[in-house]
Amino acid sequence: MDDRFSRRIYLFLRTLILASAITIGLGMADSGFVWAQSVSGVRSFDGGVAPLFSLVGPGNLYLDNQGTQGYLYTPGQNFESYNFRNPTTGQAWSGAVMTLGPQLSIGLIQGANQAGSPVVLPGPPRQTAPLPSVQSTLLDEIP
């Protein structure tokens, strides 16, 4: 019962946020002022393709089909901080990386070099094996 209730709350809040964003976006479009945003396809953590939204300013938003959401903040050419969360599994990770700046990548059309981006998409941390049970003769067994 509690799991279904929390799922309904999650869906309600997600719908509310989406409706608010659409309303605000339509209000800005109606006023003749729209902020720029672009999207590119990146390899997702589960091996598929996920959108990476380039927001106004130095931020990027990552979403994928598995429910993982992430925000990447790149204020300069050599530093990036990130925060990811998967509400389905409850896993979350955050951190920062130093990058070497934008890297050139070979283009798909005519093999030309394309300008790169300093954004690095860090994967989730590896899962460690469970710890073995502690066996000691110092203390008596607790019933």
C-alpha positions as CSV (number, residue, x, y, z in Angstrom):
1,M,0.0,0.0,0.0
2,D,2.8,2.4,1.0
3,D,4.7,1.7,-2.2
4,R,1.7,2.4,-4.4
5,F,1.0,5.6,-2.5
6,S,4.6,6.9,-2.9
7,R,4.5,5.9,-6.6
8,R,1.3,8.0,-7.0
9,I,2.9,11.0,-5.2
10,Y,6.0,10.7,-7.4
11,L,3.9,10.6,-10.6
12,F,1.8,13.5,-9.4
13,L,4.8,15.7,-8.6
14,R,6.4,14.8,-11.9
15,T,3.3,15.8,-13.8
16,L,2.9,19.0,-11.8
17,I,6.5,20.0,-12.6
18,L,6.1,19.2,-16.3
19,A,2.8,21.1,-16.4
20,S,4.5,24.1,-14.7
21,A,7.4,24.0,-17.1
22,I,5.1,23.9,-20.1
23,T,3.0,26.8,-18.7
24,I,6.1,28.9,-18.1
25,G,7.5,28.0,-21.5
26,L,4.3,29.0,-23.2
27,G,4.3,32.3,-21.2
28,M,7.8,33.1,-22.4
29,A,7.0,32.1,-26.0
30,D,3.9,34.3,-25.9
31,S,5.9,37.3,-24.7
32,G,8.3,36.9,-27.6
33,F,11.3,35.9,-25.4
34,V,12.4,32.3,-25.4
35,W,15.6,31.0,-23.8
36,A,17.8,28.8,-26.0
37,Q,18.2,25.1,-25.2
38,S,19.7,22.3,-27.3
39,V,19.7,18.5,-26.9
40,S,22.1,15.9,-28.0
41,G,22.1,12.1,-27.9
42,V,24.6,10.4,-25.6
43,R,25.3,6.8,-24.6
44,S,23.2,6.1,-21.6
45,F,24.3,4.1,-18.5
46,D,22.3,1.1,-19.6
47,G,23.9,1.1,-23.1
48,G,21.1,2.8,-25.0
49,V,20.8,6.4,-26.1
50,A,19.7,9.2,-23.7
51,P,19.1,12.9,-24.2
52,L,21.6,15.4,-22.7
53,F,19.9,18.8,-22.6
54,S,22.2,21.8,-22.7
55,L,20.5,24.4,-20.6
56,V,21.0,28.2,-20.6
57,G,24.3,28.8,-18.9
58,P,26.9,26.1,-17.9
59,G,24.4,23.4,-16.9
60,N,23.3,20.1,-18.6
61,L,20.4,17.8,-17.7
62,Y,20.6,14.0,-18.3
63,L,17.6,11.7,-18.4
64,D,17.3,8.1,-19.5
65,N,14.8,5.3,-19.9
66,Q,15.8,3.6,-16.6
67,G,14.8,6.7,-14.6
68,T,18.2,8.1,-14.0
69,Q,18.3,11.9,-13.7
70,G,21.4,14.0,-13.5
71,Y,22.6,17.6,-13.5
72,L,26.1,18.4,-14.8
73,Y,27.6,21.9,-14.1
74,T,30.6,23.0,-16.1
75,P,31.5,26.6,-15.2
76,G,34.7,26.6,-17.2
77,Q,36.8,24.6,-19.6
78,N,38.5,22.4,-17.0
79,F,36.1,21.6,-14.2
80,E,32.8,19.8,-13.9
81,S,30.6,18.8,-11.0
82,Y,27.8,16.3,-11.3
83,N,24.8,14.9,-9.3
84,F,22.9,11.9,-10.4
85,R,20.0,10.0,-8.9
86,N,17.9,7.0,-9.9
87,P,14.6,7.1,-8.1
88,T,13.7,3.6,-9.2
89,T,16.7,1.9,-7.5
90,G,17.4,4.6,-4.9
91,Q,21.0,4.9,-6.1
92,A,22.6,8.4,-6.1
93,W,26.1,9.6,-6.8
94,S,27.8,12.9,-7.1
95,G,31.3,14.3,-7.5
96,A,33.5,16.5,-9.6
97,V,36.1,15.9,-12.3
98,M,38.9,17.9,-13.9
99,T,38.8,17.7,-17.7
100,L,41.3,18.6,-20.3
101,G,38.9,21.0,-21.9
102,P,37.0,20.5,-25.2
103,Q,38.3,17.6,-27.2
104,L,38.1,17.3,-31.0
105,S,36.1,14.4,-32.3
106,I,36.1,12.9,-35.8
107,G,32.9,13.9,-37.5
108,L,30.6,11.4,-39.1
109,I,30.3,13.4,-42.3
110,Q,33.5,13.6,-44.4
111,G,35.7,12.7,-41.4
112,A,36.1,16.4,-40.5
113,N,37.1,17.4,-37.0
114,Q,34.2,18.7,-35.0
115,A,34.5,21.1,-32.0
116,G,34.0,19.1,-28.8
117,S,32.6,19.8,-25.4
118,P,34.3,19.7,-22.0
119,V,31.3,17.8,-20.6
120,V,32.2,14.3,-19.2
121,L,29.4,11.9,-18.4
122,P,30.6,9.9,-15.4
123,G,29.0,6.5,-14.9
124,P,27.5,5.2,-11.7
125,P,29.9,3.8,-9.1
126,R,30.6,0.1,-9.3
127,Q,28.8,-2.2,-6.9
128,T,31.1,-3.9,-4.4
129,A,30.7,-7.5,-3.2
130,P,28.9,-7.9,0.1
131,L,31.1,-8.2,3.1
132,P,31.6,-11.7,4.6
133,S,30.0,-12.4,8.0
134,V,32.3,-11.8,11.0
135,Q,33.2,-14.9,12.9
136,S,34.9,-14.3,16.2
137,T,35.5,-16.3,19.4
138,L,36.0,-13.2,21.5
139,L,32.3,-12.8,22.2
140,D,29.6,-15.3,22.9
141,E,26.9,-15.7,20.3
142,I,23.9,-13.3,20.7
143,P,20.7,-15.3,20.7
